[in-house]
Amino acid sequence: MSEPCTVAVLGAGIMANAVSERLDAHGFELRRYNRTTAAIDGPAIVCASAAQAAEDASVVWSFVHDDTASRTVWFGPDGALATVGEAVVIESSTLSPGYALSWMLDAATAGARPVLAPVTGSRVGAENGTLVAFIAGTDADLATADPLLRVITDEVVRLRDGSAAATVKLLNNALAAVILAGLAETFTAAAALGLDPAQLQAVWSRHGWAAPVATAYGPAMLDADHDLTNCSLAVIAKDLRHTTAVLGDLPAPLITAATEKFCRAMELGLGDLEMSAIIDAIGDRP
């Protein structure tokens, strides 16, 4: 099966721009839409609406902030489903499970071929083609989407339906939040006990279970350098709210505690910063 040559990308956040850059490098023609046109990076035909972007596209692919943004770009007279016809449509935003499932049903009712495919691995993973996608869809639709997904992933994990795929992505981000909050709390505790957090960061970034997160976010936490490069604190806070809603009465004290810390960070006005800024919601800085 030949790869589709024209892809409409909806959204222009960190992930949408990184994916678009990789698609362009692999020879795909891009049509792009974002509410704020200036946020679109790289070569593409910039369209006035999602419907216009979808009209001549072989595949339409969405990377937007939340359920509300997804509804806006897909539905209504200016939404992509108004013009996409029977093309494959991929939704890779991190969504609530209920909306993810209804999106797949509504997209199919509109005549499109829906694939839910939230991804993890952040900007670097998109740039290097090493993301992991949690996918749901019919065999035929997934087969059509697979060549495109393989441009940005090195692993594709199939789930039973859109709700399950969305839930796995939320749990993935909840785990990240727990680890980030734990690292921030550990640095803060070390400083309070008269230890040198920078010395510990140097060790933890080279050895042990903490090495990946200490390497990626430890320096930013200690230097208070939280310029947005991968994922904002607001995005993780939103995902944690969805996660706790899914969990309901299930006991998950660590996820609950992390959610409280990220909500506190939002109250402090840290939402637009990189998620390493969670350290500023933990207590006195090291």
Secondary structure by P-SEA (a helix, b strand, c coil): cccccbbbbccccaaaaaaaaaaaaabbbbbbccccccccccccccccccccccccccbbbbbcccaaaaaaaccccccccccccccbbbbcccccaaaaaaaaaaaaaacbbbbbbbbcccaaaaaacbbbbbccccaaaaaaaaaaaaacccbbbbcccaaaaaaaaaaaaaaaaaaaaaaaaaaaaaaaacccaaaaaaaaaccccaaaaaaacaaaaaacccccccccaaaaaaaaaaaaaaacccccaaaaaaaaaaaaaaaacccccccccccccccccc
